[in-house]
Amino acid sequence: MNAIVALCHFCELHGPRTLFCTEVLHSPLPQGASSGDISGQNEQAEEEEGGIQMSSRIRSHSPAEGASADSSSPGPKKSDMCEASGCRSLAGGHPGYVSHDKETSIKYVSHQHPNHPQLFSIVRQACVRSLSCEVCPGREGPIFFGDEQHGFVFSHTFFIKDSLARGFQRWYSIITIMMDRIYLINSWPFLLGKIRGIIDELQGKALKVFEAEQYGCPQRAQRMNTAFTPFLHQRNGNAARSLTSLTNDENLWACLHTSFAWLLKACGSRLTEKLLEGAPTEDTLVQMEKLADLKEESEGWDGSEEEEKPSSQPDVVEGQELSKCSPETSLMPDCNSWNVAHRRLSVFRSLRHMRQVLGASAFRMLAWHVLMGNQVIWKARDMDLVQSAFDVLRTMLPVGCVRIIPYSEQYEEAYRCNFLGLSPHVQIPSHILSSEFAVLVEVRAATRSSLYPTLFDDEQSLNKYEFVVTSGSPVAADRVGPTILNKIEAALTNQNLSVDVVDQCLVCLKEEWMNKVKVLFKFTKVDSRPKEDTQKLLSILGAAEEDNVKLLKFWMTGLSKTYKSHLMSTVRSPTSSESRN
């Protein structure tokens, strides 16, 4: 997380001052900071907090590191600092602290002030605002402020007990500065809890010192018995004690460095940014709708008595999210064992695999019927084989266009499913076999064992099967066919493309044609344009051919209810506003 965490103090002589800050360095340390370590001063410590490991060490001093009080340093001059270190955290010759994150090779550097002049100015301004003009009710607590130019700040102000201070307390704040406003706001609950923990620990240590000093020499009674001398008592050394003396902790700054470094690391790891390109896809919307419908149905089953369903009527499985067995489909014989077997073994691995097994002409015929929305029937004894075929073929269609009955003991009509798996002994009506709107794939035992070559090293090879693809309307080899089919075949035949790349090409092709479907739906169903205008639109879309028009009309049935209702609402709203006028 590109941010800076700083501890600030309000000095009664010099006003708001930055005491200690920790920043993130993604590049090598500033010039001079990488000089040789002083062997006698190096301290190696493995710190582990929240699963984060960092090695902290004290680096050798360099003028470029802002802990010094030289004139070249961006920090305040020595004349502006309290003599008793009330405005100073690290000594003048202290090099600061560096922690190395082994996982990301990022360095967390702590000094009194940032090295970069621009960062020093940003931290300085945030410090002044957190302890002067930006005040929350009660003066203690968190507050948010900032702008695009100077960054956004999460500030938590608090008091530390001091028996020698005016009012017996001093005012501090811990600030977190970054340029990303949304990220900082989303991190508010996390930062509030962790920074509150650091503050509680500081206040607890200071309270013990305060109570011990009050017990030894009560300051309240002493002040009441002393003559009033305005501001003179503020000029002595005891009035501006350092935070280490207030808490009686010599390792305070090392502990704060560890806490601030861990805070930056943990806060940056808890949120992950994701790039969303446009609205959700139609497949995503349809899957969400199917999932919501399935949830409503399951709630209905839980709240009402179960009704007996005939075992010969398996439900249609629509969409990938509903591929599991429902209470109806569980009435099919051996449904659970079938699903377990399917998860264990997939016969067809991809569209390319299926094309190699069926042959180019048979696969083109089958793919043509799939894209046109015709009924695809597979007859086989092996249910795993049928299910794997449907899993592969369905990838060519939008989710909303997929209706599957994976295996049935009787023929089901085309309006119920466009993918149907049948047992070999099931009789198919003759008008279906001769129909141009259906294709049949019969899986038979091969006449000889080496009919098909072994395409993959798998125990369940397809050598023992023979695939016969028939249809009442065979696709001629010289027929142009839908444009998307030709592009799919071009991707499958390109051996330079891996299976994963072909899958991504298929996703892009489906999105391209679903966008054309949306335009056509808006043009014809919503706007009710005449046929002449529709034909001009199809020419513009590059889909004026007969097969492309049929494909678009079929894919139109796969549009989500959300998209359709959105179009209807946007069309009605201007009409209703005009009628009111």
Legacy VTK file of the C-alpha trace (Angstrom):
# vtk DataFile Version 3.0
C-alpha trace
ASCII
DATASET POLYDATA
POINTS 581 float
0.000 0.000 0.000
1.511 3.325 -1.091
0.868 5.304 2.083
2.663 7.014 4.946
1.882 6.477 8.621
3.071 9.187 10.997
2.935 10.047 14.682
2.401 13.772 15.308
2.653 15.914 18.441
1.344 19.370 19.352
4.156 21.295 21.028
3.048 24.197 23.200
6.062 26.219 22.003
6.355 25.274 18.326
2.892 24.008 17.404
2.211 20.769 15.436
5.313 18.659 14.802
5.903 15.322 13.082
7.666 12.940 15.448
7.944 9.676 13.540
6.811 8.432 10.128
7.048 5.189 8.168
6.937 5.064 4.372
7.088 2.373 1.691
9.978 2.149 -0.765
9.523 0.018 -3.897
12.899 1.094 -5.283
16.409 0.877 -3.772
17.125 2.989 -0.702
18.070 6.662 -1.234
21.645 7.464 -2.144
23.886 7.013 0.878
21.429 4.795 2.737
22.949 1.688 1.198
26.411 2.310 2.613
28.066 -0.344 4.729
26.453 -1.288 8.020
28.326 -0.595 11.213
29.088 -4.076 12.399
28.937 -3.150 16.059
25.479 -1.560 15.691
23.719 -4.043 13.420
20.826 -5.803 15.045
19.045 -8.634 13.288
15.567 -9.438 14.524
12.980 -11.680 13.009
9.562 -10.229 13.719
6.450 -12.155 12.973
3.044 -10.555 13.352
-0.096 -11.595 11.505
1.822 -14.034 9.315
4.225 -11.334 8.040
7.958 -11.762 8.467
10.363 -8.827 8.200
13.973 -8.348 9.228
14.623 -4.993 10.913
18.054 -3.413 11.247
19.530 -0.075 12.168
21.256 1.320 9.104
24.419 3.442 9.153
23.865 7.172 9.222
23.765 9.150 6.005
23.041 12.869 5.439
20.365 11.870 2.918
18.331 10.195 5.635
16.036 12.724 7.242
16.908 11.950 10.838
19.716 14.482 10.839
19.297 18.144 11.681
21.569 19.431 8.905
20.487 22.378 6.829
20.182 20.153 3.766
17.513 18.022 5.448
13.852 18.811 4.700
13.099 18.635 8.437
12.739 21.663 10.745
15.812 23.548 11.911
17.441 22.833 15.249
16.292 26.188 16.603
12.674 25.101 16.125
13.092 21.940 18.212
12.506 21.578 21.937
15.734 21.300 23.899
14.413 18.358 25.901
13.464 16.344 22.755
9.743 17.028 23.008
9.657 17.693 19.264
12.156 14.971 18.385
11.892 11.215 18.195
15.291 10.004 16.982
18.557 11.531 18.089
20.457 13.771 15.718
22.850 11.010 14.631
20.287 8.199 14.529
20.024 6.597 11.065
16.410 5.448 11.355
14.893 1.996 10.850
14.498 -0.227 7.796
12.423 -3.410 7.474
12.700 -5.733 4.481
9.606 -7.624 3.400
10.911 -10.951 2.120
7.723 -11.771 0.206
7.536 -8.660 -1.967
11.071 -7.194 -1.660
9.565 -3.947 -0.373
11.339 -1.813 2.227
9.595 0.017 5.043
11.684 3.002 6.170
11.087 5.037 9.344
12.542 8.468 10.070
11.329 11.549 11.823
10.525 13.136 8.450
10.260 11.794 4.875
13.362 12.233 2.722
11.563 13.599 -0.313
10.772 17.348 -0.046
7.318 16.935 -1.601
6.418 14.131 0.791
7.748 16.196 3.677
5.416 19.023 2.675
2.416 16.675 2.416
3.098 15.085 5.799
3.735 18.483 7.382
0.428 19.878 6.139
-1.476 16.778 7.260
0.154 17.047 10.692
-0.880 20.691 11.080
-4.460 20.007 9.987
-4.875 16.949 12.206
-3.833 18.868 15.347
-5.273 22.312 14.624
-8.187 22.883 12.249
-9.507 19.330 11.706
-10.939 18.439 15.102
-13.592 15.844 15.932
-16.082 16.237 18.825
-14.303 15.714 22.113
-10.946 16.289 20.373
-10.123 12.556 20.660
-11.115 10.181 17.902
-10.845 9.466 14.146
-11.480 11.934 11.346
-11.062 11.984 7.570
-9.968 14.918 5.418
-7.853 15.754 2.380
-7.934 16.607 -1.319
-6.569 15.372 -4.635
-3.531 17.644 -4.526
-2.234 17.028 -0.997
-3.559 13.509 -0.460
-6.251 12.100 1.798
-5.712 11.594 5.504
-7.113 9.263 8.145
-6.295 10.929 11.473
-6.836 9.684 15.016
-6.114 12.260 17.747
-5.508 11.288 21.368
-4.008 12.515 24.658
-1.011 11.202 26.583
-0.781 11.752 30.340
2.096 14.030 31.467
2.367 15.163 35.058
4.462 18.201 34.047
2.259 19.394 31.175
-0.437 22.015 31.320
-3.675 20.159 31.996
-1.594 17.033 32.799
-1.788 15.772 29.231
-0.290 16.262 25.799
-1.957 16.067 22.429
-0.868 13.552 19.762
-2.242 12.068 16.565
-1.525 9.105 14.286
-2.206 9.870 10.620
-2.328 7.687 7.514
-1.841 9.537 4.210
-2.447 8.240 0.685
-3.632 9.555 -2.673
-6.316 6.892 -3.180
-9.450 8.185 -1.457
-11.624 5.126 -2.138
-9.004 2.708 -0.844
-8.487 4.749 2.311
-12.217 4.960 3.019
-12.629 1.221 2.498
-9.739 0.661 4.919
-11.327 2.828 7.629
-12.619 -0.027 9.875
-9.308 -1.890 9.660
-7.164 1.186 10.334
-9.413 2.342 13.158
-9.105 -0.962 15.008
-5.340 -1.328 14.608
-4.451 2.304 15.315
-6.754 2.294 18.319
-4.756 -0.661 19.629
-1.468 1.242 19.250
-2.962 4.256 21.019
-4.284 2.166 23.891
-0.835 0.688 24.414
0.818 4.139 24.439
-1.779 5.560 26.790
-1.491 2.562 29.096
2.278 2.943 29.431
2.011 6.703 29.971
-0.701 6.262 32.586
1.547 4.015 34.666
4.336 6.624 34.587
1.884 9.403 35.381
0.419 7.575 38.374
3.896 6.766 39.719
4.990 10.412 39.437
1.805 11.678 41.012
2.192 9.263 43.879
5.759 10.433 44.536
5.180 14.153 44.012
1.603 15.311 43.407
1.807 18.129 40.902
-1.695 19.488 41.385
-1.151 20.461 45.036
2.334 21.776 44.287
1.053 24.039 41.517
-1.761 25.396 43.654
0.776 26.372 46.338
3.194 27.964 43.856
2.978 31.602 42.772
1.557 31.989 39.261
4.233 32.876 36.690
2.675 32.813 33.219
4.518 30.707 30.625
7.802 30.631 32.564
7.273 27.068 33.654
6.743 26.107 30.027
10.300 27.143 29.140
12.076 24.624 31.323
13.245 21.239 30.083
10.690 19.187 31.983
7.755 20.837 30.169
8.638 19.270 26.812
9.566 15.711 27.657
9.915 13.148 24.904
7.424 10.368 24.373
9.986 7.791 25.463
10.242 9.434 28.882
6.458 9.771 29.148
6.042 6.025 28.532
9.338 4.935 30.126
10.075 2.806 27.055
13.518 3.154 25.498
12.537 0.848 22.615
9.412 2.846 21.810
10.467 4.000 18.324
11.631 0.538 17.278
8.261 -0.859 18.408
6.380 1.886 16.559
8.396 1.164 13.430
7.390 -2.494 13.635
3.730 -1.591 14.210
3.604 0.975 11.399
5.397 -1.315 8.929
3.044 -4.186 9.727
0.062 -1.831 9.409
1.116 -0.766 5.920
1.750 -4.347 4.870
-1.469 -5.789 6.295
-3.667 -2.950 5.076
-2.274 -3.307 1.574
-2.848 -7.070 1.530
-6.418 -7.182 2.781
-7.966 -5.500 -0.278
-7.398 -6.607 -3.870
-8.353 -4.481 -6.834
-10.042 -6.180 -9.786
-10.522 -4.686 -13.227
-14.128 -4.940 -14.385
-14.538 -4.345 -18.094
-18.082 -3.207 -18.723
-21.328 -4.763 -17.541
-21.707 -8.466 -16.659
-21.951 -10.817 -19.626
-25.244 -12.384 -20.634
-23.991 -15.781 -19.492
-23.304 -14.341 -16.047
-26.771 -12.767 -15.830
-28.493 -15.961 -16.943
-26.519 -18.047 -14.452
-27.481 -15.660 -11.653
-31.152 -15.900 -12.642
-31.013 -19.692 -12.803
-29.341 -19.814 -9.414
-32.035 -17.562 -7.941
-34.779 -19.759 -9.439
-33.123 -22.875 -8.056
-32.932 -21.274 -4.610
-36.643 -20.427 -4.708
-37.494 -23.958 -5.765
-35.392 -25.460 -2.980
-37.102 -23.212 -0.449
-40.432 -24.375 -1.824
-39.415 -28.021 -1.416
-38.372 -27.389 2.175
-41.592 -25.591 3.050
-44.126 -27.907 1.395
-44.789 -31.603 1.234
-42.911 -33.466 -1.426
-45.048 -34.587 -4.311
-44.290 -37.825 -6.067
-42.964 -37.380 -9.580
-42.958 -40.067 -12.264
-39.487 -41.482 -12.702
-39.851 -41.403 -16.484
-39.922 -37.587 -16.590
-36.420 -36.267 -15.959
-36.168 -32.494 -15.613
-34.499 -30.306 -18.167
-31.155 -29.035 -16.942
-30.676 -25.410 -18.031
-27.408 -23.557 -17.611
-24.131 -24.684 -16.212
-25.013 -23.769 -12.630
-27.947 -26.238 -12.618
-26.059 -29.281 -13.799
-26.399 -30.968 -10.416
-29.239 -33.377 -9.748
-32.434 -31.826 -8.427
-35.039 -33.770 -6.441
-36.753 -34.689 -9.713
-33.636 -35.816 -11.536
-32.559 -37.851 -8.530
-35.430 -40.228 -9.374
-33.511 -41.383 -12.421
-31.771 -44.730 -11.889
-28.178 -44.502 -10.641
-28.087 -40.700 -10.949
-25.691 -40.207 -8.057
-23.271 -42.867 -9.213
-23.436 -41.383 -12.714
-22.445 -37.927 -11.476
-19.564 -39.377 -9.456
-18.320 -41.259 -12.495
-18.647 -38.156 -14.641
-16.555 -36.120 -12.247
-13.964 -38.852 -12.223
-13.639 -39.216 -16.002
-14.398 -37.014 -18.993
-14.343 -38.816 -22.353
-14.392 -35.864 -24.739
-11.754 -33.396 -23.640
-12.489 -30.463 -25.958
-14.096 -29.444 -29.230
-10.814 -30.150 -30.995
-10.799 -33.655 -29.543
-14.379 -34.254 -30.686
-13.590 -32.979 -34.174
-10.669 -35.387 -34.431
-12.824 -38.303 -33.314
-15.924 -37.609 -35.437
-14.111 -36.319 -38.489
-14.261 -32.867 -40.049
-17.489 -33.299 -42.087
-19.461 -35.042 -39.334
-18.347 -32.486 -36.743
-19.333 -29.590 -39.021
-22.800 -31.066 -39.451
-23.172 -31.552 -35.704
-21.860 -28.062 -34.861
-24.166 -26.490 -37.456
-27.245 -28.029 -35.803
-26.007 -27.001 -32.366
-25.580 -23.365 -33.385
-28.923 -23.267 -35.188
-30.770 -24.501 -32.094
-31.856 -27.801 -33.585
-32.280 -30.847 -31.366
-29.091 -32.856 -30.881
-29.754 -36.485 -29.935
-27.093 -38.892 -28.709
-27.858 -42.598 -28.352
-25.336 -44.590 -26.344
-25.032 -47.040 -23.495
-22.269 -45.063 -21.857
-23.836 -42.159 -19.961
-20.402 -40.685 -19.232
-19.751 -40.438 -22.955
-23.037 -38.622 -23.587
-22.549 -36.221 -20.717
-19.010 -35.359 -21.806
-20.259 -34.718 -25.358
-22.909 -32.318 -24.084
-20.399 -30.566 -21.829
-18.195 -29.913 -24.853
-20.943 -28.939 -27.308
-22.682 -26.557 -24.927
-19.616 -24.304 -24.913
-20.587 -23.121 -28.414
-23.881 -21.667 -27.154
-24.870 -18.961 -24.688
-25.926 -20.354 -21.325
-29.541 -19.243 -21.844
-29.839 -21.349 -25.016
-28.803 -24.611 -23.362
-31.521 -27.074 -22.311
-30.249 -30.562 -21.516
-31.834 -33.861 -20.616
-28.645 -35.871 -20.099
-30.163 -39.357 -20.248
-33.721 -40.599 -20.705
-35.563 -43.850 -21.311
-38.005 -42.201 -23.723
-37.887 -39.535 -26.392
-38.447 -35.948 -25.254
-39.819 -33.217 -27.506
-37.564 -30.503 -28.888
-39.327 -27.738 -26.960
-38.161 -29.369 -23.722
-34.519 -29.787 -24.676
-32.072 -29.154 -27.481
-29.585 -31.713 -26.059
-31.065 -35.158 -25.449
-29.316 -38.344 -24.358
-31.122 -41.621 -24.996
-30.634 -45.264 -24.244
-29.904 -47.363 -27.370
-33.236 -49.209 -27.236
-35.369 -46.028 -27.215
-37.480 -45.598 -30.348
-37.286 -42.181 -31.997
-40.335 -41.064 -34.014
-39.851 -41.332 -37.751
-40.735 -37.699 -38.382
-37.853 -36.715 -36.067
-35.381 -38.906 -37.914
-36.356 -37.307 -41.233
-36.635 -33.791 -39.831
-34.216 -31.083 -40.884
-34.358 -29.688 -37.355
-32.681 -32.603 -35.613
-29.399 -34.500 -35.774
-28.740 -37.978 -34.393
-25.405 -39.292 -33.170
-25.419 -43.067 -32.651
-22.573 -44.547 -30.625
-22.019 -48.142 -31.649
-19.432 -50.755 -30.902
-16.585 -50.559 -33.394
-16.221 -53.430 -35.825
-12.469 -53.508 -35.293
-10.433 -52.305 -32.362
-8.217 -49.921 -34.337
-10.992 -48.050 -36.092
-9.967 -44.744 -34.450
-6.433 -43.825 -33.450
-5.666 -43.220 -29.808
-5.663 -39.450 -29.553
-4.874 -39.191 -25.853
-3.114 -41.464 -23.437
-6.204 -42.434 -21.511
-7.497 -45.729 -20.208
-10.920 -44.856 -21.614
-9.864 -44.387 -25.243
-12.478 -44.156 -28.001
-11.119 -47.035 -30.075
-14.029 -49.254 -29.164
-16.688 -46.800 -30.396
-18.073 -45.958 -33.804
-19.913 -42.638 -34.232
-22.603 -42.308 -36.910
-23.982 -38.794 -37.454
-27.231 -38.534 -39.467
-29.773 -35.797 -40.124
-32.748 -35.054 -42.343
-30.905 -31.928 -43.487
-27.218 -32.756 -43.927
-24.970 -29.741 -44.254
-23.267 -29.683 -47.641
-19.513 -29.265 -47.549
-19.640 -26.296 -49.919
-22.298 -24.455 -47.906
-21.090 -21.224 -46.337
-22.840 -21.747 -43.006
-22.947 -19.227 -40.151
-19.911 -16.990 -39.813
-19.217 -18.055 -36.253
-19.007 -21.729 -37.304
-16.313 -20.951 -39.870
-14.330 -19.003 -37.252
-14.655 -21.840 -34.756
-13.367 -24.356 -37.282
-10.480 -22.048 -38.166
-9.487 -21.883 -34.501
-9.776 -25.657 -34.056
-7.631 -26.421 -37.074
-4.912 -23.960 -36.053
-2.446 -26.182 -34.212
-0.504 -23.152 -32.993
-3.400 -22.389 -30.626
-3.635 -24.366 -27.413
-6.930 -25.682 -26.069
-7.081 -22.874 -23.501
-6.560 -20.245 -26.181
-9.309 -21.812 -28.315
-11.654 -21.644 -25.313
-10.949 -17.923 -24.926
-11.503 -17.400 -28.649
-14.866 -19.113 -28.271
-15.817 -16.814 -25.405
-14.943 -13.760 -27.499
-16.911 -15.042 -30.481
-19.997 -15.682 -28.354
-19.800 -12.199 -26.833
-19.442 -10.656 -30.296
-22.547 -12.385 -31.601
-24.531 -11.828 -28.413
-23.957 -8.095 -28.904
-25.450 -8.438 -32.391
-28.378 -10.314 -30.868
-28.979 -7.471 -28.408
-29.014 -4.892 -31.208
-31.414 -6.995 -33.261
-33.707 -7.567 -30.272
-33.855 -3.840 -29.523
-34.448 -3.058 -33.182
-37.208 -5.611 -33.867
-38.895 -6.491 -30.567
-38.709 -3.154 -28.776
-38.694 -0.538 -31.523
-40.810 -2.641 -33.962
-38.965 -1.478 -37.062
-40.133 -2.602 -40.522
-38.492 -5.495 -42.369
-36.655 -3.201 -44.782
-34.874 -1.461 -41.911
-34.162 -4.795 -40.271
-32.507 -6.080 -43.441
-30.317 -2.968 -43.589
-29.350 -3.511 -39.953
-28.393 -7.136 -40.624
-26.182 -6.018 -43.490
-24.449 -3.531 -41.209
-23.936 -6.247 -38.595
-22.481 -8.602 -41.211
-25.216 -11.166 -40.603
-27.497 -10.867 -43.615
-26.993 -14.491 -44.733
-29.782 -16.967 -44.035
-27.840 -19.096 -41.563
-26.672 -16.022 -39.641
-30.242 -14.711 -39.357
-31.454 -18.090 -38.042
-28.623 -18.163 -35.544
-29.412 -14.661 -34.281
-33.094 -15.498 -33.835
-32.267 -18.646 -31.876
-29.691 -16.913 -29.703
-32.253 -14.225 -28.970
-34.068 -16.786 -26.809
-30.997 -16.921 -24.565
-31.140 -13.269 -23.521
-31.507 -12.774 -19.791
-34.724 -11.542 -18.206
-32.722 -8.749 -16.608
-31.613 -7.378 -19.971
-35.094 -7.622 -21.488
-36.766 -5.886 -18.556
-34.100 -3.179 -18.631
-34.808 -2.464 -22.295
-38.556 -2.368 -21.713
-38.208 0.036 -18.782
-35.934 2.415 -20.719
-38.405 2.455 -23.608
-41.464 3.077 -21.435
-39.952 5.881 -19.359
-39.747 8.517 -22.168
-43.299 7.659 -23.283
-44.700 8.011 -19.791
-42.933 11.352 -19.288
-44.369 12.674 -22.577
-47.885 11.588 -21.607
-47.581 13.434 -18.293
-46.537 16.579 -20.146
LINES 1 582
581 0 1 2 3 4 5 6 7 8 9 10 11 12 13 14 15 16 17 18 19 20 21 22 23 24 25 26 27 28 29 30 31 32 33 34 35 36 37 38 39 40 41 42 43 44 45 46 47 48 49 50 51 52 53 54 55 56 57 58 59 60 61 62 63 64 65 66 67 68 69 70 71 72 73 74 75 76 77 78 79 80 81 82 83 84 85 86 87 88 89 90 91 92 93 94 95 96 97 98 99 100 101 102 103 104 105 106 107 108 109 110 111 112 113 114 115 116 117 118 119 120 121 122 123 124 125 126 127 128 129 130 131 132 133 134 135 136 137 138 139 140 141 142 143 144 145 146 147 148 149 150 151 152 153 154 155 156 157 158 159 160 161 162 163 164 165 166 167 168 169 170 171 172 173 174 175 176 177 178 179 180 181 182 183 184 185 186 187 188 189 190 191 192 193 194 195 196 197 198 199 200 201 202 203 204 205 206 207 208 209 210 211 212 213 214 215 216 217 218 219 220 221 222 223 224 225 226 227 228 229 230 231 232 233 234 235 236 237 238 239 240 241 242 243 244 245 246 247 248 249 250 251 252 253 254 255 256 257 258 259 260 261 262 263 264 265 266 267 268 269 270 271 272 273 274 275 276 277 278 279 280 281 282 283 284 285 286 287 288 289 290 291 292 293 294 295 296 297 298 299 300 301 302 303 304 305 306 307 308 309 310 311 312 313 314 315 316 317 318 319 320 321 322 323 324 325 326 327 328 329 330 331 332 333 334 335 336 337 338 339 340 341 342 343 344 345 346 347 348 349 350 351 352 353 354 355 356 357 358 359 360 361 362 363 364 365 366 367 368 369 370 371 372 373 374 375 376 377 378 379 380 381 382 383 384 385 386 387 388 389 390 391 392 393 394 395 396 397 398 399 400 401 402 403 404 405 406 407 408 409 410 411 412 413 414 415 416 417 418 419 420 421 422 423 424 425 426 427 428 429 430 431 432 433 434 435 436 437 438 439 440 441 442 443 444 445 446 447 448 449 450 451 452 453 454 455 456 457 458 459 460 461 462 463 464 465 466 467 468 469 470 471 472 473 474 475 476 477 478 479 480 481 482 483 484 485 486 487 488 489 490 491 492 493 494 495 496 497 498 499 500 501 502 503 504 505 506 507 508 509 510 511 512 513 514 515 516 517 518 519 520 521 522 523 524 525 526 527 528 529 530 531 532 533 534 535 536 537 538 539 540 541 542 543 544 545 546 547 548 549 550 551 552 553 554 555 556 557 558 559 560 561 562 563 564 565 566 567 568 569 570 571 572 573 574 575 576 577 578 579 580
